[in-house]
Amino acid sequence: MSFEVVEEHTNNLLGRREAKLVVHHQGAGTPDRLTVRKLASEHFKAPVDIVFVRSIATRTGGSSATCMVEIYTDEKAAGKKTEAKPAEKKEDAKAAPAKEAKPPAGKEAKPAAGKEDKPPAAKEAKPAKADSKPKA
């Protein structure tokens, strides 16, 4: 399995290098994240702990995968990334049930089969129309 670095730039604000790799996997399936992580770690001479794989994309039937990789400068910068994601997920999980709260089942109950489906306001509207006609 071979690869080549297509793009690479440094993001000083976040303390990382961002790289786009093309991994050639002729005769084998799409490489998993751990394999890509190890390849990038060896190429950029960085510990595996600070290398993160953003995405792996392979065209159907293709033999090369395009991978986006982030290599952080140190474990402290990489640690901020891993701590932020679980905290956001916990907040979203708490807020989601409040938005999707269902109304009580008693209010949506259908009337009995013998009664009309029309609301009582519709019955009152008919006599009002009859009274509004001009008398001759």
C-alpha positions as CSV (number, residue, x, y, z in Angstrom):
1,M,0.0,0.0,0.0
2,S,1.5,3.3,-1.1
3,F,0.4,6.9,-0.7
4,E,1.3,10.4,-1.8
5,V,0.8,13.8,-0.2
6,V,-1.3,16.0,-2.5
7,E,-1.8,19.0,-0.4
8,E,-0.4,20.2,2.9
9,H,-0.6,23.5,4.9
10,T,-0.1,24.7,8.4
11,N,-2.9,26.1,10.5
12,N,-1.1,28.0,13.2
13,L,-4.3,29.2,14.9
14,L,-5.3,25.6,15.8
15,G,-1.7,24.4,16.1
16,R,-1.8,21.7,13.4
17,R,-0.8,20.7,9.9
18,E,-3.6,19.7,7.6
19,A,-2.8,17.3,4.7
20,K,-4.7,15.6,1.9
21,L,-3.3,12.2,1.1
22,V,-4.1,9.8,-1.8
23,V,-3.7,6.2,-0.6
24,H,-3.3,3.6,-3.4
25,H,-4.8,0.2,-2.3
26,Q,-4.7,-1.9,-5.5
27,G,-6.2,-5.3,-4.9
28,A,-7.4,-4.5,-1.4
29,G,-10.4,-2.8,0.2
30,T,-10.5,0.9,1.4
31,P,-7.9,1.3,4.2
32,D,-9.3,1.8,7.7
33,R,-8.6,4.9,9.8
34,L,-6.0,3.2,11.9
35,T,-4.0,2.2,8.8
36,V,-4.1,5.7,7.4
37,R,-3.2,7.1,10.8
38,K,-0.1,4.9,11.0
39,L,0.9,5.8,7.4
40,A,0.6,9.6,8.1
41,S,2.4,9.2,11.5
42,E,5.4,7.6,9.8
43,H,5.5,10.1,7.0
44,F,5.3,13.2,9.1
45,K,7.4,11.7,11.9
46,A,4.8,12.4,14.6
47,P,3.4,10.2,17.3
48,V,0.2,8.4,16.4
49,D,-1.6,10.1,19.4
50,I,-1.5,13.5,17.7
51,V,-2.6,12.3,14.2
52,F,-6.3,12.4,13.4
53,V,-8.0,11.2,10.2
54,R,-10.9,13.5,9.2
55,S,-12.2,11.6,6.3
56,I,-11.6,8.7,3.9
57,A,-13.3,8.7,0.5
58,T,-13.1,6.1,-2.3
59,R,-14.9,6.2,-5.5
60,T,-17.0,3.1,-6.3
61,G,-14.7,0.4,-7.8
62,G,-11.6,2.7,-7.4
63,S,-8.3,1.6,-6.1
64,S,-7.3,4.9,-4.4
65,A,-8.7,6.7,-1.4
66,T,-8.6,10.4,-0.7
67,C,-7.9,11.0,3.0
68,M,-7.9,14.3,5.0
69,V,-5.5,14.1,8.0
70,E,-4.7,16.6,10.8
71,I,-1.3,16.4,12.6
72,Y,-1.2,18.5,15.8
73,T,1.9,20.1,17.1
74,D,1.6,18.5,20.6
75,E,-0.7,16.5,22.8
76,K,-2.1,19.6,24.5
77,A,-3.4,21.0,21.2
78,A,-4.7,17.5,20.2
79,G,-6.3,17.1,23.6
80,K,-8.5,20.2,23.1
81,K,-10.0,18.6,20.1
82,T,-10.9,15.4,21.8
83,E,-12.4,17.1,24.9
84,A,-14.6,19.5,22.9
85,K,-16.5,16.9,20.9
86,P,-18.0,14.8,23.8
87,A,-19.0,17.9,25.6
88,E,-21.0,19.2,22.6
89,K,-22.7,15.9,22.2
90,K,-23.9,15.8,25.8
91,E,-25.4,19.3,25.5
92,D,-27.2,18.4,22.2
93,A,-28.5,15.2,23.8
94,K,-30.1,17.1,26.7
95,A,-31.6,19.8,24.4
96,A,-33.1,17.4,21.8
97,P,-35.8,15.8,24.0
98,A,-37.1,19.2,25.0
99,K,-37.6,20.3,21.4
100,E,-39.3,17.1,20.4
101,A,-41.7,16.8,23.4
102,K,-44.9,15.1,22.4
103,P,-48.3,16.5,23.5
104,P,-50.4,14.3,25.9
105,A,-52.2,11.4,24.3
106,G,-55.6,12.5,25.7
107,K,-55.9,15.6,23.7
108,E,-55.4,13.9,20.3
109,A,-58.0,11.2,21.0
110,K,-60.5,10.8,18.2
111,P,-64.3,11.1,19.0
112,A,-66.5,8.1,19.2
113,A,-67.8,6.5,15.9
114,G,-71.4,7.6,16.5
115,K,-70.5,11.4,16.7
116,E,-69.8,13.7,13.8
117,D,-66.2,14.5,13.0
118,K,-67.0,18.2,12.6
119,P,-66.3,20.6,15.5
120,P,-69.2,22.3,17.2
121,A,-68.2,25.7,15.7
122,A,-69.1,24.4,12.2
123,K,-72.7,23.6,13.4
124,E,-73.1,27.1,14.6
125,A,-71.8,28.6,11.4
126,K,-74.7,27.2,9.3
127,P,-77.5,29.1,11.2
128,A,-75.4,32.3,11.1
129,K,-75.3,32.1,7.3
130,A,-79.1,31.6,7.1
131,D,-79.7,34.7,9.2
132,S,-77.3,36.8,7.1
133,K,-79.5,36.4,3.9
134,P,-81.6,39.4,3.2
135,K,-85.3,38.9,3.7
136,A,-87.6,39.8,0.8
